[in-house]
Amino acid sequence: MPARDDDEAKLQLDEIDMAIIDQLQEDGRRAYGRIGKAVGLSEAAVRQRVQRMTESGAIRIVAVTDPAVMGTKVRATIGVRSSGDALKVAETVAKIPEIDYVVVTAGGFDVLAEVQCRSDEHLLEILNEGIRGIPGVYATETFIYLGLYKQTYPWPPV
């Protein structure tokens, strides 16, 4: 997902939009009528606002899974050091199906990627056959998760 131009990414959200987002973050399947009662709008007005925010890319309504329940045994963040174009490396890393989060960073790593694997062997396969084989990648460092203590997607950010 390439970065958006600042002007393109700015959707004017008001306090009611933020209240709708808050309602959807509590329960993404909450009925528009119930949201309307909570924020002081009709069901139709809530539907229009949600559609506007969804179409603009400001929000996405998705199912959030629990990786442990879904069969993921190994989760990790992989730091990638590269020479050349870090954006091309990030785009290639993002194509690996087991990787669910990729960012280009400044600092010790050029790219950070979060991966979910069935086993240690599966992680090794992704590292050796996937990431380390990408042109420009010269080093990786893997941070295996030993326990998940918090995973939220709040808005507005704290």
matplotlib code that plots the C-alpha trace (Angstrom):
import matplotlib.pyplot as plt

x = [0.0, 1.9, 1.9, -0.8, -0.1, -1.1, -3.8, -5.3, -5.3, -7.1, -10.8, -12.4, -13.8, -16.0, -16.8, -19.8, -17.6, -15.2, -18.1, -19.2, -15.7, -15.6, -18.9, -17.6, -14.3, -16.3, -18.3, -17.8, -21.1, -23.1, -26.4, -26.4, -29.7, -28.0, -25.0, -27.4, -29.1, -25.7, -24.4, -27.7, -28.2, -30.7, -29.7, -29.5, -27.2, -24.9, -24.9, -23.9, -21.1, -19.7, -19.9, -18.0, -15.3, -15.0, -14.9, -12.3, -10.1, -10.3, -11.7, -12.0, -14.3, -12.6, -12.6, -9.7, -8.5, -6.7, -3.6, -3.2, -6.8, -6.3, -3.3, -0.4, 2.3, 5.1, 4.8, 7.7, 8.8, 11.6, 14.0, 15.4, 18.6, 18.9, 21.1, 19.4, 15.7, 14.0, 10.6, 11.2, 12.3, 9.2, 6.9, 8.5, 8.3, 4.6, 3.8, 4.7, 1.3, 2.4, 3.5, 0.7, 2.4, 5.2, 6.7, 9.7, 11.6, 14.5, 17.1, 18.7, 16.4, 15.1, 12.0, 10.1, 7.7, 5.4, 5.0, 2.7, 3.9, 2.8, 6.1, 9.8, 10.5, 7.9, 9.6, 13.0, 11.5, 10.1, 13.4, 15.6, 13.4, 11.5, 13.1, 16.8, 16.4, 15.1, 17.6, 19.2, 18.5, 21.8, 20.8, 17.7, 17.1, 14.1, 12.3, 10.1, 7.1, 7.0, 3.7, 1.0, -0.1, -1.8, -3.2, -5.5, -6.4, -7.5, -8.5, -7.7, -4.2, -3.2]
y = [0.0, 3.0, 6.2, 8.8, 12.4, 14.5, 16.5, 13.3, 11.5, 14.3, 13.7, 16.3, 14.3, 16.1, 15.1, 13.0, 11.1, 10.4, 9.2, 6.9, 5.5, 5.0, 3.0, 0.8, 0.2, -1.2, -3.4, -3.3, -5.1, -2.6, -1.6, 1.9, 2.6, 1.9, 4.0, 6.8, 6.8, 7.1, 9.9, 11.8, 11.0, 8.9, 5.5, 6.8, 9.6, 7.2, 4.9, 7.9, 8.9, 5.4, 5.0, 8.3, 7.3, 3.8, 5.0, 7.6, 5.0, 6.7, 3.5, -0.1, -2.5, -5.9, -9.0, -9.0, -12.5, -14.1, -15.6, -18.3, -19.5, -19.5, -21.9, -19.5, -20.9, -18.4, -14.6, -12.3, -9.0, -9.1, -6.2, -5.9, -4.0, -3.3, -1.5, 0.5, 1.2, 0.3, 0.9, -1.9, -4.2, -3.3, -3.9, -7.3, -8.3, -7.2, -9.9, -12.7, -14.1, -14.8, -11.2, -9.0, -5.7, -3.9, -0.5, 1.4, 2.9, 5.2, 4.0, 0.6, -1.2, -0.1, -2.3, -3.9, -6.8, -8.8, -12.4, -15.2, -18.8, -22.3, -23.4, -22.5, -24.4, -22.3, -19.1, -20.3, -21.0, -17.5, -16.0, -18.1, -18.5, -15.3, -12.3, -13.1, -13.9, -10.4, -8.3, -5.6, -7.4, -7.9, -8.6, -9.5, -9.7, -11.6, -10.8, -13.7, -12.9, -14.8, -13.5, -11.1, -8.7, -5.9, -5.5, -2.6, -0.3, 2.8, 6.1, 8.8, 7.6, 8.2]
z = [0.0, -1.2, 0.8, -0.2, -1.0, 2.1, 0.3, -1.2, 2.2, 4.1, 4.6, 6.8, 9.8, 12.3, 15.9, 14.7, 12.3, 15.1, 17.3, 14.6, 14.3, 18.1, 17.9, 15.0, 16.9, 19.8, 17.4, 13.7, 13.1, 15.2, 13.4, 11.9, 13.7, 17.1, 16.1, 15.0, 18.5, 20.1, 18.0, 17.3, 13.6, 11.6, 10.4, 6.8, 7.8, 9.6, 6.5, 4.3, 6.6, 6.9, 3.1, 2.6, 5.1, 3.6, 0.0, 0.9, 2.6, 6.0, 7.5, 6.7, 8.5, 8.8, 10.9, 13.4, 14.1, 17.0, 15.5, 18.2, 17.6, 13.9, 14.1, 14.0, 16.2, 15.5, 15.1, 14.6, 13.4, 10.9, 10.5, 7.0, 6.0, 2.3, -0.2, -2.9, -3.1, 0.2, -1.4, -3.9, -1.1, 0.9, -2.1, -2.7, 1.0, 1.1, -1.6, 0.8, 1.9, 5.5, 6.0, 7.2, 8.0, 6.2, 6.8, 5.5, 8.4, 9.3, 11.7, 12.1, 9.6, 6.2, 6.4, 9.2, 8.5, 10.7, 9.9, 11.1, 10.6, 11.3, 12.8, 13.2, 10.0, 8.2, 9.5, 8.3, 4.8, 4.6, 5.7, 3.4, 0.3, 0.6, 2.3, 2.0, -1.7, -2.5, -4.5, -2.3, 1.0, 2.8, 6.4, 8.5, 12.2, 13.6, 16.8, 17.7, 19.9, 23.2, 24.3, 23.1, 25.8, 23.9, 20.4, 19.7, 16.9, 18.7, 17.1, 17.8, 18.6, 22.2]

ax = plt.figure().add_subplot(projection="3d")
ax.plot(x, y, z, "-o")
ax.set_aspect("equal")
plt.show()
